[in-house]
Amino acid sequence: MATEHADRYAPSAAKRWINCPYSDSIVAMYPNEKSEQSLKGDRWHEYMDMLITFGTLPLDCDPNAAEELEVLKEYVYKRVREMGDGTRTFVEKRLDIKETGEFGTADIIIVSPEELEVIDEKSGYVPVHIECNEQLLVYLLGAINLYGTRNKYRITIHQPGYDHVEGPIRSYVVSWEKVQETQDRIKDALNSTDKVAAGPWCKETYCPHRGACAAFHEYTKVSLKLGWHSSEVRSIADSQLALALDASDELGGYRSELRTEAMRRIMNMDREIHGYKVVKGRRSRAVLDERKLVNNVRDRLGVEWAARLFPGLSWARVALEFEIEQGSLSEDLLKCLGSPKQIEDVIKQYARMSAIRVRGGWKNVYEATVGPYIRETASGLTLEKAIDGRPAHKRGSEFDEIPADRTKLTNLNNVI
């Protein structure tokens, strides 16, 4: 996997420095700290490199990553067949971008005598738009520089974490006019390095200077939502921080009142609040009968997989497998049974290693093997975004449940 990054004009931040050229010099003053999400992205890219190159994944691979990346692999294989003879695939390919004098590393490039396609893997749940995506267009320029012009160009995003109506894989056919327009925009940006312009690219590319940027402060006066992001607190001034703390209590109460009113209208008045719905509260899962669960896994999947339900006990694997096989599990061992989430991951691993390739096919194994012994409950009702890229069990988790006496909710037929 490639580990080098461009010193300036990185393709991943192209939307920012093309629209706000001055940001490239000011951002260099901030440390590039790794977040949990960026580390997750690094892991997914390592898995992607291994899967596309060698057709397999390590046994300890994240089950969710394994399932979703199989979809990407099938897409790549399908596109290679469609593009015909002479088609080649390159993974984690370094590309020199002559328009900027820098380089970038494209996740996947598919090259045929007639067509060039650049594919980017996105592991996050913040929606990434494919139409005229600046990052991929810069990669495409590098691919054209390396492989020459073609009759057709396509850019593609694989983003399984965002629940898009078109699915996890979205493509955009790029015209030659759009290629030339991108070249012109880059040229203009490099000739206007003192230009400062705030816009949606400030948040979408996680510009670390937002909290101290006067242009961004002016831009966010249009709408409160444009200005907020957790990284702003790093560069906010002490006086501004004090004011923000004072305002946060008032804003928190305002937010609760907005949610209460939205739920009242949806539940009692049969009205629609665009982009929101009322759902059952957060899901809670618990194992009902540990012994029956382990024995059922043993009978259906085998002793080895039953043993995998016990995390962190590799030192006692032989004794553990013996006890499971004999059906004489001790209470101490049962206390070490994995969480429902860890049990779900074990089932996903089993499905992958058993060549159950259908997306979501592991759910059938889960329901038959451990489903009867895991209780799922959801308490109360909550307001949730109707379209949200996060996993179902995390959606709405930023909202507290609203007490029934405040909303007087009666029309349960409208619960979605």
Secondary structure, 3 states (H helix, E strand, C coil): CCCCCCCCCCHHHHHHHHHCCCHHHHHCCCCCCCCHHHHHHHHHHHHHHHHHHHCCCCCCCCHHHHHHHHHHHHHHHHHHHHHCCCCEEEEEEEEEECCCCEEEEEEEEEECCCEEEEEEECCCCCCCCCCCCHHHHHHHHHHHHHHCCCCEEEEEEECCCCCCCCCCEEEEEECHHHHHHHHHHHHHHHCCCCCCCCCCHHHHCCCCCHHHCHHHHHHCCCCHHHHCCHHHHHCCCHHHHHHHHHHHHHHHHHHHHHHHHHHHHHHHCCCCCCCEEEEECCEEEEECCHHHHHHHHHHHHCHHHHHHCCCCCHHHHHHHHHHHHHCCCCHHHHCCCCCHHHHHHHHHHHHHHCCCCCCCCHHHHHHHHCHHHEEEEECCEEEEECCCCCCHHHCCCCCCCCCHHHHCCCCHHHCC
